[in-house]
Amino acid sequence: MPALIKAKSVVRSGDGIDTSLRTLLSGELAIADFFAIKALKGQMFNLSSVSVTTPTTWTATAAIDITKPALFVSVPSDKALIPVSIMLYMEAFGANAQFECQAVIGTGGSYTSGGTTIVPVCTRSDLSNTSGLTVYAGGNTIVTVGQTGKLNYFWRDGEQFAITKTTASATASVTDPHRFLWSAKQAGEIHIAGPDSQLQINQGSNAGTGFITLVCIVIPSSELP
């Protein structure tokens, strides 16, 4: 049965107050995408680790080192973070070595020194970039304290044997993966970095270089059930 077309604007009310449902112009109900709603409200942010052309030289070598992350995000006590997608692009793997990457949410971690301060950018260009997050991109000098509690390793990927090639097809197949992706929608998973927690994206390579982007939703902790 179609709904009564009545509500023409967004109505936010407290518990116990009746409001009209918003529908399509023809009266049918539509279920809005959660991520789309948050983007429209200005609660979606892009965290990109480096400049347009200059890649980051990753600190951790040969294997993942949780004290030298590619991207370190600290969530304050009044916020919660929901990762939407991760893109890690390897411009060079370095010398012959295993390559691996992971993302983890946990508590007890902290930033110590080095790295590059990153300002999260709101995906709505007409709104401010105020997210409340503290973000550092990894590089040759970043040092953090690895998380110790409530560890949620929600993404892991890599190459059993990766190499930076001397030519386009030298020593290895030209189809070697170089772009590693995680998507909450594709994975069918929602992970939440609650108040006073951290999200780290780690990598392990042998002098690898690349670019990393995290898209996430940041909400007031009061919105958590």
C-alpha contacts under 8 A as a table, 3 or more apart, distances in Angstrom:
res1	aa1	res2	aa2	distance
1	M	28	E	7.87
2	P	26	S	7.90
2	P	27	G	5.07
2	P	28	E	4.98
2	P	29	L	7.26
3	A	21	L	7.80
3	A	23	T	6.96
3	A	27	G	4.97
3	A	28	E	5.93
3	A	29	L	6.78
4	L	27	G	6.21
5	I	22	R	7.33
5	I	23	T	6.62
5	I	25	L	7.10
5	I	26	S	7.84
5	I	27	G	5.59
6	K	20	S	6.48
6	K	21	L	7.61
6	K	22	R	7.35
7	A	10	V	7.57
7	A	20	S	5.51
7	A	21	L	6.26
7	A	22	R	5.32
7	A	23	T	7.86
8	K	22	R	7.02
9	S	22	R	7.85
10	V	22	R	7.88
11	V	19	T	7.23
13	S	17	I	6.43
13	S	19	T	7.72
14	G	17	I	6.17
22	R	29	L	7.46
23	T	26	S	7.69
23	T	27	G	5.47
23	T	28	E	5.68
23	T	29	L	4.84
23	T	30	A	6.36
24	L	27	G	5.20
24	L	28	E	5.42
24	L	29	L	6.29
24	L	30	A	6.79
25	L	28	E	7.58
32	A	36	A	7.25
32	A	37	I	6.88
33	D	36	A	5.17
33	D	37	I	6.24
34	F	37	I	5.17
34	F	38	K	6.36
35	F	38	K	5.17
35	F	39	A	6.16
35	F	44	M	7.91
35	F	84	V	7.94
35	F	217	I	7.73
36	A	39	A	5.05
36	A	40	L	6.17
37	I	40	L	5.14
37	I	41	K	6.27
38	K	41	K	4.99
38	K	42	G	6.31
38	K	43	Q	5.13
38	K	44	M	6.09
38	K	217	I	6.97
39	A	42	G	5.12
39	A	43	Q	5.54
39	A	44	M	4.86
39	A	123	T	6.72
39	A	124	R	7.05
39	A	217	I	7.87
40	L	43	Q	7.53
40	L	124	R	7.28
42	G	122	C	6.38
42	G	123	T	6.90
42	G	124	R	5.76
42	G	127	L	6.68
43	Q	122	C	7.10
43	Q	131	S	7.86
43	Q	217	I	5.51
43	Q	218	V	5.42
43	Q	219	I	6.44
44	M	122	C	5.89
44	M	123	T	5.79
44	M	124	R	7.89
44	M	215	V	7.14
44	M	216	C	5.69
44	M	217	I	4.36
44	M	218	V	6.35
45	F	120	P	5.82
45	F	121	V	5.24
45	F	122	C	4.39
45	F	123	T	5.47
45	F	129	N	7.91
45	F	131	S	7.67
45	F	215	V	5.68
45	F	216	C	5.44
45	F	217	I	6.17
45	F	218	V	7.38
46	N	120	P	5.58
46	N	121	V	5.10
46	N	122	C	6.36
46	N	123	T	6.52
46	N	213	T	7.02
46	N	214	L	6.00
46	N	215	V	4.59
46	N	216	C	6.66
47	L	118	I	7.08
47	L	119	V	7.14
47	L	120	P	4.85
47	L	121	V	6.58
47	L	213	T	5.58
47	L	214	L	5.00
47	L	215	V	6.11
47	L	216	C	7.93
48	S	118	I	7.43
48	S	120	P	7.62
48	S	211	F	7.73
48	S	212	I	5.94
48	S	213	T	4.36
48	S	214	L	6.41
49	S	56	T	7.65
49	S	71	L	6.98
49	S	118	I	6.77
49	S	136	Y	7.82
49	S	137	A	5.14
49	S	138	G	7.73
49	S	211	F	6.43
49	S	212	I	5.47
49	S	213	T	6.30
50	V	54	T	6.85
50	V	55	P	6.33
50	V	56	T	6.40
50	V	137	A	7.46
50	V	211	F	6.46
50	V	212	I	7.56
51	S	54	T	5.62
51	S	55	P	7.17
55	P	91	E	7.38
55	P	209	T	5.85
55	P	210	G	4.79
55	P	211	F	5.60
56	T	138	G	7.30
56	T	139	G	5.83
56	T	209	T	5.34
56	T	210	G	5.36
56	T	211	F	6.30
57	T	139	G	5.45
57	T	140	N	6.31
57	T	207	A	6.77
57	T	208	G	6.10
57	T	209	T	4.39
57	T	210	G	6.80
58	W	61	T	7.52
58	W	70	A	6.54
58	W	138	G	6.35
58	W	139	G	5.10
58	W	140	N	6.28
58	W	203	Q	7.73
58	W	205	S	7.74
58	W	207	A	6.56
58	W	208	G	5.84
58	W	209	T	5.76
58	W	210	G	7.64
59	T	68	K	6.04
59	T	69	P	7.63
59	T	70	A	7.70
59	T	138	G	6.75
59	T	139	G	5.40
59	T	140	N	4.84
59	T	141	T	6.89
59	T	142	I	7.22
59	T	207	A	7.59
60	A	63	A	6.66
60	A	64	I	6.07
60	A	65	D	5.47
60	A	68	K	5.68
60	A	69	P	7.31
60	A	203	Q	6.68
60	A	204	G	5.46
60	A	205	S	6.81
60	A	206	N	7.96
61	T	64	I	7.20
61	T	65	D	7.80
61	T	204	G	5.38
61	T	205	S	4.91
61	T	206	N	4.77
61	T	207	A	6.18
61	T	208	G	7.87
62	A	97	A	6.12
62	A	98	Q	6.49
62	A	99	F	7.15
62	A	204	G	5.26
62	A	205	S	4.52
62	A	206	N	4.79
63	A	98	Q	7.41
63	A	99	F	7.28
63	A	100	E	7.08
63	A	203	Q	7.26
63	A	204	G	4.08
63	A	205	S	6.14
64	I	100	E	6.96
64	I	101	C	7.21
64	I	202	N	6.28
64	I	203	Q	5.20
64	I	204	G	4.17
64	I	205	S	7.78
65	D	68	K	5.50
65	D	69	P	7.00
65	D	202	N	7.19
65	D	203	Q	7.48
65	D	204	G	7.01
66	I	69	P	5.90
66	I	144	T	7.82
66	I	145	V	7.79
66	I	146	G	5.35
66	I	147	Q	7.96
66	I	202	N	6.54
67	T	143	V	5.68
67	T	144	T	4.71
67	T	145	V	5.45
67	T	146	G	5.13
68	K	138	G	6.76
68	K	142	I	5.88
68	K	143	V	5.30
68	K	144	T	6.18
68	K	202	N	7.38
69	P	72	F	6.18
69	P	137	A	7.73
69	P	138	G	5.61
69	P	142	I	7.52
69	P	143	V	7.84
69	P	144	T	7.56
69	P	200	Q	6.29
69	P	201	I	5.92
69	P	202	N	4.56
69	P	203	Q	6.85
70	A	137	A	5.82
70	A	138	G	4.21
70	A	139	G	7.13
70	A	200	Q	7.53
70	A	201	I	5.60
70	A	202	N	5.18
70	A	203	Q	6.38
70	A	212	I	7.70
71	L	135	V	7.33
71	L	136	Y	5.92
71	L	137	A	4.58
71	L	138	G	5.54
71	L	200	Q	5.72
71	L	201	I	5.14
71	L	202	N	6.97
71	L	212	I	7.79
72	F	111	Y	7.68
72	F	135	V	5.66
72	F	136	Y	5.22
72	F	137	A	6.39
72	F	138	G	7.53
72	F	198	Q	7.27
72	F	199	L	6.17
72	F	200	Q	4.73
72	F	201	I	6.68
73	V	133	L	6.73
73	V	134	T	5.78
73	V	135	V	4.56
73	V	136	Y	6.66
73	V	198	Q	5.51
73	V	199	L	5.08
73	V	200	Q	6.22
74	S	110	S	7.55
74	S	133	L	5.86
74	S	134	T	5.08
74	S	135	V	6.38
74	S	196	D	7.40
74	S	197	S	6.22
74	S	198	Q	4.55
74	S	199	L	6.62
75	V	79	K	6.26
75	V	80	A	6.54
75	V	81	L	6.95
75	V	132	G	7.40
75	V	133	L	5.38
75	V	134	T	6.89
75	V	193	A	7.16
75	V	194	G	7.20
75	V	195	P	5.91
75	V	196	D	5.51
75	V	197	S	5.39
75	V	198	Q	5.77
75	V	199	L	7.92
76	P	79	K	5.59
76	P	80	A	7.76
76	P	132	G	6.80
76	P	133	L	6.63
76	P	195	P	5.56
76	P	196	D	5.02
76	P	197	S	7.26
77	S	195	P	4.34
77	S	196	D	4.83
77	S	221	S	7.54
78	D	195	P	6.02
78	D	220	P	5.85
78	D	221	S	5.13
78	D	222	S	7.49
79	K	132	G	7.25
79	K	194	G	6.92
79	K	195	P	5.43
79	K	218	V	6.65
79	K	219	I	5.69
79	K	220	P	4.51
79	K	221	S	4.54
79	K	222	S	7.97
80	A	192	I	6.78
80	A	193	A	5.66
80	A	194	G	4.47
80	A	195	P	5.41
80	A	218	V	5.72
80	A	219	I	5.41
80	A	220	P	6.18
80	A	221	S	5.33
81	L	192	I	5.72
81	L	193	A	4.95
81	L	194	G	6.38
81	L	216	C	6.60
81	L	217	I	5.63
81	L	218	V	4.64
81	L	219	I	6.58
82	I	190	I	7.09
82	I	191	H	5.92
82	I	192	I	4.84
82	I	193	A	6.32
82	I	216	C	5.50
82	I	217	I	5.03
82	I	218	V	6.51
83	P	86	I	7.76
83	P	184	A	7.11
83	P	190	I	7.72
83	P	191	H	6.71
83	P	192	I	7.32
83	P	214	L	7.29
83	P	215	V	6.29
83	P	216	C	4.27
83	P	217	I	6.37
84	V	183	S	6.06
84	V	184	A	5.25
84	V	185	K	7.60
84	V	214	L	7.61
84	V	215	V	5.42
84	V	216	C	4.89
84	V	217	I	6.92
85	S	181	L	7.40
85	S	182	W	5.45
85	S	183	S	4.42
85	S	184	A	6.12
85	S	214	L	5.91
85	S	215	V	5.25
85	S	216	C	6.92
86	I	181	L	5.62
86	I	182	W	5.02
86	I	183	S	6.59
86	I	212	I	7.46
86	I	213	T	5.79
86	I	214	L	4.68
86	I	215	V	6.52
87	M	179	R	7.07
87	M	180	F	5.90
87	M	181	L	4.76
87	M	182	W	6.70
87	M	212	I	5.66
87	M	213	T	5.18
87	M	214	L	6.60
88	L	179	R	5.80
88	L	180	F	5.12
88	L	181	L	6.45
88	L	210	G	7.33
88	L	211	F	5.95
88	L	212	I	4.50
88	L	213	T	6.59
89	Y	178	H	5.93
89	Y	179	R	4.47
89	Y	180	F	6.36
89	Y	210	G	5.50
89	Y	211	F	5.17
89	Y	212	I	6.25
90	M	93	F	6.45
90	M	178	H	5.20
90	M	179	R	6.29
90	M	208	G	7.19
90	M	209	T	6.02
90	M	210	G	4.34
90	M	211	F	6.57
91	E	178	H	7.32
91	E	208	G	7.60
91	E	209	T	5.59
91	E	210	G	4.75
91	E	211	F	7.53
92	A	163	I	7.75
92	A	164	T	5.37
92	A	208	G	5.26
92	A	209	T	5.18
92	A	210	G	6.68
93	F	96	N	7.89
93	F	97	A	7.98
93	F	99	F	7.35
93	F	162	A	6.24
93	F	163	I	5.44
93	F	164	T	5.05
93	F	205	S	6.17
93	F	206	N	6.49
93	F	207	A	6.71
93	F	208	G	4.19
93	F	209	T	6.52
94	G	97	A	7.79
94	G	163	I	6.08
94	G	164	T	5.11
94	G	205	S	6.97
94	G	206	N	5.03
94	G	207	A	4.71
94	G	208	G	4.65
94	G	209	T	7.51
95	A	163	I	5.71
95	A	164	T	6.21
95	A	206	N	5.52
95	A	207	A	6.89
96	N	161	F	7.06
96	N	162	A	6.02
96	N	163	I	4.80
96	N	164	T	7.39
96	N	206	N	7.09
97	A	161	F	5.68
97	A	162	A	5.60
97	A	163	I	6.63
97	A	205	S	6.46
97	A	206	N	5.97
98	Q	158	G	7.83
98	Q	159	E	6.07
98	Q	160	Q	5.15
98	Q	161	F	4.56
98	Q	162	A	5.61
98	Q	204	G	7.64
98	Q	205	S	6.44
98	Q	206	N	7.94
99	F	158	G	5.28
99	F	159	E	5.03
99	F	160	Q	6.53
99	F	161	F	6.63
99	F	162	A	5.93
99	F	203	Q	7.42
99	F	204	G	5.55
99	F	205	S	4.88
99	F	206	N	7.85
100	E	156	R	7.40
100	E	157	D	5.82
100	E	158	G	3.98
100	E	159	E	6.22
100	E	160	Q	7.98
100	E	203	Q	5.58
100	E	204	G	5.22
100	E	205	S	6.94
101	C	156	R	5.67
101	C	157	D	5.35
101	C	158	G	5.77
101	C	201	I	7.32
101	C	202	N	5.51
101	C	203	Q	4.14
101	C	204	G	6.34
102	Q	153	Y	7.16
102	Q	154	F	7.69
102	Q	155	W	5.17
102	Q	156	R	4.19
102	Q	157	D	6.36
102	Q	201	I	5.78
102	Q	202	N	5.31
102	Q	203	Q	6.46
103	A	153	Y	5.92
103	A	154	F	6.07
103	A	155	W	5.07
103	A	156	R	6.65
103	A	199	L	7.22
103	A	200	Q	5.70
103	A	201	I	4.38
103	A	202	N	6.22
104	V	151	L	6.60
104	V	152	N	5.32
104	V	153	Y	4.30
104	V	154	F	6.00
104	V	155	W	7.19
104	V	199	L	5.77
104	V	200	Q	5.44
104	V	201	I	6.58
105	I	150	K	7.72
105	I	151	L	5.79
105	I	152	N	5.03
105	I	153	Y	6.60
105	I	154	F	7.76
105	I	192	I	7.88
105	I	193	A	6.01
105	I	197	S	7.23
105	I	198	Q	5.74
105	I	199	L	4.50
105	I	200	Q	6.53
106	G	109	G	7.45
106	G	147	Q	5.64
106	G	148	T	7.01
106	G	149	G	5.72
106	G	150	K	5.12
106	G	151	L	4.43
106	G	152	N	6.18
106	G	193	A	7.33
106	G	197	S	5.73
106	G	198	Q	5.55
106	G	199	L	6.63
107	T	147	Q	5.34
107	T	148	T	6.12
107	T	149	G	4.92
107	T	150	K	6.18
107	T	151	L	7.19
107	T	196	D	6.99
107	T	197	S	4.59
107	T	198	Q	5.94
108	G	145	V	7.90
108	G	146	G	7.34
108	G	147	Q	4.80
108	G	148	T	5.26
108	G	149	G	6.04
108	G	197	S	7.13
108	G	198	Q	7.89
109	G	144	T	7.15
109	G	145	V	5.00
109	G	146	G	4.88
109	G	147	Q	3.98
109	G	148	T	6.72
109	G	197	S	7.60
109	G	198	Q	6.52
110	S	144	T	5.67
110	S	145	V	5.06
110	S	146	G	7.08
110	S	147	Q	7.61
110	S	198	Q	7.87
111	Y	143	V	6.69
111	Y	144	T	4.42
111	Y	145	V	6.30
112	T	142	I	7.71
112	T	143	V	5.47
112	T	144	T	4.94
112	T	145	V	6.89
113	S	141	T	7.37
113	S	142	I	5.69
113	S	143	V	5.28
113	S	144	T	6.96
114	G	139	G	7.70
114	G	140	N	7.88
114	G	141	T	4.67
114	G	142	I	4.01
114	G	143	V	6.18
115	G	136	Y	5.93
115	G	137	A	5.47
115	G	138	G	5.00
115	G	139	G	5.34
115	G	140	N	7.26
115	G	141	T	5.71
115	G	142	I	4.22
115	G	143	V	7.56
116	T	136	Y	5.26
116	T	137	A	5.05
116	T	138	G	6.82
116	T	139	G	7.45
116	T	142	I	7.97
117	T	135	V	5.98
117	T	136	Y	4.60
117	T	137	A	6.47
118	I	134	T	7.76
118	I	135	V	5.22
118	I	136	Y	5.46
118	I	137	A	6.55
119	V	129	N	7.49
119	V	134	T	7.97
119	V	135	V	6.92
120	P	129	N	6.31
120	P	130	T	7.73
120	P	131	S	6.85
120	P	133	L	7.63
120	P	135	V	7.64
121	V	129	N	5.06
122	C	125	S	6.53
122	C	127	L	6.84
122	C	128	S	6.69
122	C	129	N	5.02
122	C	130	T	7.75
122	C	131	S	7.94
124	R	127	L	5.74
125	S	128	S	7.68
131	S	218	V	6.65
137	A	142	I	7.80
138	G	141	T	7.46
138	G	142	I	5.42
139	G	142	I	5.74
147	Q	151	L	7.24
147	Q	198	Q	7.59
148	T	151	L	7.03
153	Y	156	R	7.54
154	F	191	H	7.75
155	W	182	W	7.07
157	D	180	F	7.11
158	G	180	F	7.70
159	E	162	A	5.84
159	E	177	P	7.87
163	I	172	A	7.97
165	K	168	A	6.69
165	K	169	S	7.28
165	K	170	A	5.82
165	K	171	T	7.02
165	K	172	A	7.58
166	T	170	A	6.14
167	T	170	A	5.16
168	A	174	V	6.62
169	S	172	A	6.26
169	S	173	S	6.25
169	S	174	V	5.30
170	A	173	S	7.69
172	A	176	D	7.50
173	S	176	D	5.81
177	P	180	F	7.52
182	W	186	Q	7.80
182	W	187	A	7.52
183	S	186	Q	5.23
183	S	187	A	5.97
184	A	187	A	5.14
184	A	188	G	5.77
184	A	189	E	5.29
184	A	190	I	6.21
185	K	188	G	5.01
185	K	189	E	6.78
186	Q	189	E	7.99
193	A	197	S	5.90
193	A	198	Q	6.58
193	A	199	L	6.76
194	G	197	S	5.92
194	G	221	S	7.28
195	P	221	S	6.55
205	S	208	G	5.32
219	I	223	E	6.80
220	P	223	E	5.68
220	P	224	L	7.77
221	S	224	L	5.55
222	S	225	P	7.81
